Amino acid sequence: MTAVQRHIFFGLTALFILFSSISQAQYTYRGRTSDLATGRPVEEVTIFHKRLGKQITSDKNGAFTWEINSEETPSKYQIVFNVFFAPSDKNVSLRIFTLEGKQLLSTGKIGTGGTYLLPRLKEGIYILQVLSETGTEALKLYSDGGEITILNAPILPGNSTERDTLQFIKYGYYSGELVLPTNDTIVHAKLLPKTSNDLNYLLGLPAYSAFNFLQSSPFVTNQGEVESVKFIYNQREDLIYFMNSKRYELHYNFAEQFMGYTQGHYHFNTTQYTNSSQRYLYPGSINYYKALNKYVVRFYAGDEMGCSQILEIFNKIYATTYLKGKLYLYANNTKWEECSSVPIISSDELFEGQNYQALNLAEGFGYLRKVDINSLNETYLGKHDIFLLNGIPNDVSVVAGIITTEFQTSLSHINILSHNRGTPNMALRDGWTNPKLDSLLGELVYLHVMSDSFVVRKASLAEASTFWAKKEPHAITILEKNNTHNGLVELQNAGYASVNLIGGKAANFAELLKINSPTIPTPENSFAIPFFYYDQHLRNNNIQLYIDQLLGNETFKTNQEYRKNKLEELRKMIVEAPIDQELVQLVKNRIENFEDFNAYRFRSSTNAEDLESFSGAGLYDSYSAKKNHDTKTIENAIRKVWASLWNFRAFEEREYYKIDHRSVAMGILVHRSFPNEDANGVVITKNLYNINPGFIVNVQFKEYSIVFPEPGILHDQIILYNYSLDNSRDFTIEYLSHSNIPEFEGQNVLSDKELYQLGTYCLEIKKYFFERVPHTCNCLFNDFGLDIEFKIDSPNGKRKLYIKQVRPYN
């Protein structure tokens, strides 16, 4: 019997590698059974022939021989996946020598027609002596480091069209079925164990059941409904290890325990992810996007391997799994976008193919309600309601949870609000027609948003009430405010303690000006308008009396629609009331002293904003003014900012947190504006997606919004890791998504140089606020979060980075 043709067959749970030869009147199935997880032989596997209704079992080496219509005729020596098969008429012993004559093996008699599992040999050529009663024969062997074959075996074509079906059955393993040609055929049945209790890795993935055994949540968890299996390709051994990813979070720990890696973690990182001459391991992961039914390979973004190594890994995965035709590369490092020899999938494709997106991982209770986005402004939103919306709202008052049918950005205003409130927020593209959600409409439900899935079920009033009582604020908070200081405030003389004078935004901005190693680039010509002028405006125009009457009105307290209308009237009163001209002249004089910029931004800065206990992100409004402009005047900008203190959503948010509205005041941060910015973005100074220290960067072209994105618009989302294997850099860039604004044709919003610069500034800001600005975060430095806004502008025709805001991010 001679091996001629290799096939790879994946049944439900077993891998079968076949060699077929010329059809004969009699033929033989010969092979072995082994454990897919360990590679060890599996004995006493029942091998059932369905057509004949007969069965045999494998021996202690996992070996079996089944001769169909056999007459007792001797056959040649065979080695089938490292198992030596003796002819049925001979009892032989074996010896193996190197070409230099060193003896590596000597066996006793293995029995007539016996089998012997040969030891693993290093790559090379060897001599096998077969000793029997009739003499000694010498065979030349070749080992590729794993599989041993006899050299110079003749090759013959197979031509049979008939088929037999074998079933492989063993307690504790998934059974497999294989259709074979009625030829001499060699079979290697790798059986998948039913329990994963002792399953540390597999050397192949014969079917999804094997993948499912090993999968866990992906290391980068910015997308939902994704299963992930980590792997390490050992180039020396030409083996790929698919790791039990529930058990082993780090590739290094696995390599140390199962691959004999003894050089330590630092050595692993500096050699096995770089172009080091000592490299032979290639770590990565395969993510299964269930909604797309596609598998995506991801590598560490700082890995220095090139396209040829990626192709080699892909070919190894193809050869050992069921994934050929389903496997793609996600180029989270832009240099890999040039790897045309493997199929590449874009962030746009991954985004469009997802049905579920987890935004704020939290749990809550509420009455499930379905609201058309076009009717949102006319719909009562209760704090104990969970809303299903067919779109993304810009403003949402306090609710118990949010489900949108359009995907959001992680730093959108509604997600920041959900994060601050600790309420669940998710997107489900089929949510509007989802039968599970439809069946629960109007019911009190429990919603739990997790990284890769969600739970929604009916809930009892008792468990919901207990949750609400524990979670919701109860104590009234009275904020400090200083409304006695008049005159403009020079921010160089202010700081975090000035929150009660100029508000949180301006106070934090003042702290940025104190950092001088390096100096943080902030918008030019900055100053602040203190609370004094807001308070004066309300009292001089009898508006404060109106506010006091509203806050004591029972209908205003209990009727949301009435409250919304009255707040609108209040804002109109503030905007239309005459403003102190002395203030206007002070601001005008200050602006006129600077000739470089014609437009200025007047930004809300309250004592109920940018605080550890209360973010206030997006609650208030900012406006611009231009020199010598008829409508964009200083007066209008200031009054509109003041009026935004009484935005409906801002009022509702403060009400939920039990903040005394009478203690709230509005200051204004002023600096030059950015009418033609090149890019805008937000940085969170801690890693939201995995355990490695890093920043999350969201950035978009021009004025396209990060916090209020248009439906279907993606931005560049990046993990900027605070380390690099390249000693010349302090950061590693990993792209999670790319901007899909058509006019920019797939460009990156920021250059690598700009990202490194941004990282340097943000790291210094984080250090300063962690060490110098009081905070209550009982955390290590890596877990200390700030929300930093930035812009790229070209004031003199050259791109420049500006840091324009910093606030705590809990």
C-alpha positions, -999 to +999 in steps of 0.1 A: +000+000+000+014+033-010+004+068+000-004+091-029-029+119-022-036+140+009-070+154+017-082+172+049-117+164+060-135+182+089-165+163+102-187+175+130-159+171+156-129+153+142-101+159+118-093+132+092-062+134+070-064+109+041-040+092+017-056+073-011-040+048-035-049+026-065-082+007-064-079-030-059-103-059-055-092-059-018-082-028+001-071-017+035-079+012+059-050+018+081-045+046+106-045+059+141-068+077+166-054+105+188-067+131+212-069+165+194-061+183+226-030+164+237-019+145+206-017+113+227-031+080+212-067+071+221-071+034+225-102+013+222-120+037+198-148+018+181-145+021+144-178+011+128-183+003+091-218+013+083-221-007+050-208-040+065-223-035+099-191-045+115-166-028+139-131-030+151-112-011+178-079+008+179-050-006+200-029+009+227-011+031+202-044+043+187-035+022+156-059+001+136-059-019+104-090-030+086-086-051+055-117-053+034-122-086+015-087-094+027-068-126+019-038-133+041-013-116+018+017-097+032+019-060+028+049-037+028+061-018+059+041+013+066+045+044+088+012+062+093+014+094+113+044+080+132+029+046+139+049+017+123+027-011+109+043-046+106+032-069+078+006-094+089+030-123+085+060-109+103+071-103+139+098-076+137+119-054+160+130-019+151+162+002+154+166+039+144+200+055+137+212+090+128+232+092+096+263+095+119+255+060+133+241+071+167+214+047+178+182+064+189+158+035+193+158-003+199+127-023+204+119-058+212+096-079+190+063-060+184+043-091+174+030-104+141+012-076+123+020-054+153+023-016+156+047+007+173+044+044+179+078+059+169+093+087+190+093+123+179+125+131+159+141+163+151+140+175+115+164+154+094+170+121+077+174+088+097+179+051+090+153+026+102+164-011+105+136-037+105+148-070+119+128-102+113+135-140+111+142-137+074+168-109+077+173-071+081+159-044+059+170-007+060+146+021+052+154+058+049+132+081+070+125+118+069+112+137+099+099+173+096+102+177+133+067+162+138+057+137+112+079+108+101+077+094+065+095+068+045+115+084+017+112+074-020+078+057-017+062+053-052+032+074-060+002+059-077-031+076-087-064+067-071-094+060-094-122+046-073-156+063-072-171+039-046-174+050-010-174+034+025-185+052+057-167+048+090-178+061+123-153+068+152-169+063+186-153+067+220-169+075+254-158+111+265-153+122+229-175+136+202-181+109+176-171+116+140-181+101+106-160+099+075-168+088+040-138+070+024-130+058-011-128+020-015-091+023-020-061+016+003-065+046+026-046+060+055-067+078+082-057+100+111-087+105+133-081+134+158-109+131+183-122+161+202-128+155+240-163+164+253-150+181+284-127+212+284-118+209+321-083+198+313-081+213+279-053+238+277-048+240+240-055+223+207-032+219+177-061+222+153-096+234+151-116+208+132-150+225+137-168+253+155-172+230+185-135+231+191-134+269+186-162+272+211-144+252+237-115+276+236-132+309+231-135+338+255-142+375+252-118+394+229-089+412+244-101+444+227-137+446+237-151+475+217-175+453+198-202+429+208-212+394+198-176+384+193-158+353+204-121+351+205-094+323+205-058+332+212-030+313+193+007+311+191+025+299+160+058+282+167+078+286+136+106+263+147+082+234+152+058+244+125+030+240+150+002+264+159-012+262+195-048+274+199-050+283+235-078+278+260-085+315+261-107+314+291-078+300+311-048+319+296-052+357+292-015+363+283+004+346+255+036+347+276+021+327+304+010+300+280+044+299+262+061+296+296+039+267+307+035+247+275+062+257+251+092+257+274+098+294+272+122+302+300+136+336+292+111+357+312+083+381+303+105+410+293+126+389+270+094+375+255+080+410+247+113+423+233+120+393+211+087+376+202+070+407+189+100+422+171+123+415+142+148+399+167+170+371+154+157+352+185+121+353+174+103+321+166+069+326+182+040+346+166+012+354+191-023+365+178-060+359+181-089+349+160-121+368+166-154+353+154-180+379+144-211+359+148-234+383+129-210+383+100-201+346+102-165+358+096-133+351+115-108+379+119-071+376+128-057+403+150-021+408+161-006+432+187-005+465+169+032+471+178+043+437+163+071+443+138+064+413+116+058+419+079+033+406+053+053+374+046+051+362+082+013+370+082+009+349+051+028+320+066+005+322+097-026+323+076-015+293+056-009+274+088-043+283+101-058+272+068-040+238+071-051+231+107-087+245+109-120+248+091-115+285+085-103+286+049-125+311+030-138+326+063-106+342+076-096+378+073-069+402+087-079+433+106-050+458+099-050+475+133-014+486+124-016+507+092+015+490+077-005+458+074-030+474+050-004+466+023-006+429+029-025+420-003-016+383-001-042+378+026-079+389+027-083+422+047-115+434+064-121+470+071-135+486+103-164+498+081-173+462+072-170+450+108-191+480+119-218+474+093-219+437+100-226+440+138-260+438+153-252+444+189-230+471+204-223+474+242-217+511+252-220+514+289-217+481+308-242+483+336-274+468+349-307+484+358-345+481+362-371+501+343-403+499+323-395+491+287-409+517+263-406+521+226-403+557+213-400+569+177-370+593+175-392+619+158-416+619+188-389+621+214-393+658+222-431+653+229-426+621+250-423+620+287-391+603+298-392+589+333-362+581+354-376+545+359-381+539+321-358+520+297-362+535+262-359+517+229-353+544+202-350+540+164-321+565+162-296+583+184-309+614+203-287+644+211-304+650+244-319+625+268-330+633+303-324+609+332-337+574+323-330+539+336-315+526+304-312+533+266-314+509+236-308+525+202-312+509+168-282+528+155-246+523+167-232+551+189-197+563+196-182+554+229-178+591+237-211+603+224-230+625+248-257+600+256-230+574+264-211+598+286-243+605+304-250+568+308-215+563+321-219+592+346-253+579+358-242+542+358-271+532+336-270+506+308-267+518+273-265+496+242-273+495+205-292+467+188-298+471+150-328+448+149-342+462+182-372+479+166-385+445+153-368+423+179-395+398+191-379+394+226-381+432+232-416+434+216-428+407+241-416+429+270-429+463+260-447+480+289-433+455+314-409+462+343-377+446+331-341+439+342-315+450+316-278+439+319-255+452+292-223+431+290-193+434+266-204+407+242-241+401+250-270+414+270-298+401+293-333+414+294-361+398+314-392+405+334-385+418+369-405+421+401-413+455+417-396+444+449-362+437+433-365+469+412-374+490+442-345+477+462-321+485+434-335+520+429-333+528+466-297+517+467-285+534+435-303+567+433-290+599+451-310+609+481-290+637+499-294+673+487-262+689+475-257+726+479-229+739+457-205+767+467-206+799+447-187+832+450-208+859+433-190+889+449-159+891+426-162+914+397-138+921+368-124+895+343-104+867+358-069+860+345-066+823+344-029+823+352-040+834+387-068+808+390-069+771+396-090+741+409-100+761+440-117+787+417-146+764+408-169+784+431-158+816+412-156+807+375-169+771+373-153+737+367-144+741+330-125+774+335-109+762+367-096+730+351-084+750+321-065+773+345-046+742+358-035+733+323-017+767+321+004+757+352+020+726+334+053+736+320+072+704+313+062+704+285+040+735+282+005+724+272-007+742+240-041+758+248-063+782+228-049+817+227-061+847+246-080+829+274-098+845+303-129+839+324-161+858+333-169+851+370-203+842+385-208+879+397-221+890+363-245+861+359-259+867+394-261+905+387-280+899+354-307+878+372-312+902+400-311+934+380-338+920+357-360+904+384-353+870+369-341+855+402-375+862+417-391+843+388-367+813+393-376+812+430-413+811+422-408+783+396-388+762+420-416+764+446-444+757+420-459+722+426-471+719+390-435+727+378-422+700+401-446+673+390-456+680+353-427+674+329-444+692+299-452+722+320-417+722+334-402+721+299-423+750+287-415+772+318-378+766+314-380+777+278-397+809+289-369+814+315-342+810+289-359+836+267-361+860+296-324+857+302-315+862+265-338+892+260-329+911+292-305+940+290-269+932+299-245+952+320-226+973+294-196+977+317-191+939+314-195+941+276-169+968+274-145+949+296-147+919+273-145+940+241-114+958+254-098+925+262-106+910+227-096+941+208-061+939+224-054+908+204-053+912+166-044+876+156-080+863+159-113+877+148-137+852+165-140+841+201-156+812+218-177+818+250-179+785+268-202+775+296-185+769+329-207+762+359-201+750+395-222+720+384-199+708+356-166+690+351-166+678+387-157+644+400-192+639+414-210+655+385-196+657+349-223+678+333-209+668+298-231+683+271-257+698+294-249+735+287-242+754+255-213+775+242-215+803+215-192+823+194-188+861+189-170+880+162-155+914+162-177+941+147-204+916+138-241+926+137-256+894+152-227+874+166-221+899+193-205+897+227-238+905+244-257+877+226-230+851+232-228+858+270-266+859+275-271+826+255-245+809+276-261+821+308-295+810+296-282+774+289-279+769+327-316+763+325-317+738+296-343+712+302-318+683+303-295+702+325-323+708+350-334+672+349-299+660+355-293+682+385-327+673+398-318+636+396-286+642+415-305+663+441-284+694+434-300+726+448-307+747+417-305+779+437-268+772+444-259+768+407-242+796+388-228+801+354-193+815+346-178+817+311-145+806+297-134+827+268-107+821+242-102+824+205-124+801+184-116+775+158-138+783+128-118+762+103-103+734+124-085+705+107-096+679+133-113+675+167-112+648+192-115+634+227-091+614+248-099+592+278-067+587+298-073+551+307-078+520+287-115+512+285-111+480+265-083+459+280-059+456+309-029+472+293-021+509+302-032+532+275-054+560+263-086+559+241-084+585+213-115+594+193-108+619+165-126+631+134-119+654+104-128+690+105-159+699+126-176+665+121-188+657+156-174+630+179-201+635+206-231+640+181-221+619+151-244+615+121-259+580+116-234+556+100-204+579+104-173+563+119-143+582+133-107+571+140-108+553+173-074+544+186-058+527+216-027+547+223-008+522+246+016+539+270+046+517+260+064+506+229+088+478+220+106+505+199+129+523+223+126+555+202+089+558+210+068+560+242+035+548+226+021+521+205-008+529+181-037+505+176-066+514+153-100+501+164-119+519+136-112+544+108-131+575+097-154+568+068-160+604+058-160+599+019-142+632+010-111+621+029-107+588+010-096+566+039-069+588+053-059+587+089-072+618+107-039+623+126-004+614+116+016+590+138+037+620+149+007+639+160-006+609+179+027+606+198+026+643+205-010+641+218+000+611+240+029+631+255+007+660+264-021+638+278+004+618+299+018+650+314-018+663+321-027+630+337+004+630+359-003+666+370-039+661+378-032+628+396-004+643+418-013+680+421-051+684+418-072+670+447-094+640+437-111+612+454-101+584+430-087+557+453-069+541+423-035+534+408-022+559+382-031+536+352-068+536+363-070+574+369-092+588+342-095+622+326-117+633+297-095+656+275-108+675+244-084+686+217-083+702+183-059+704+153-058+738+137-036+757+112-035+793+124-004+801+103-008+775+076+009+748+098-010+722+117-009+726+155-024+706+183-044+724+210-057+710+243-090+728+250-106+710+280-100+685+308-125+670+332-125+640+355-136+607+340-147+582+366 
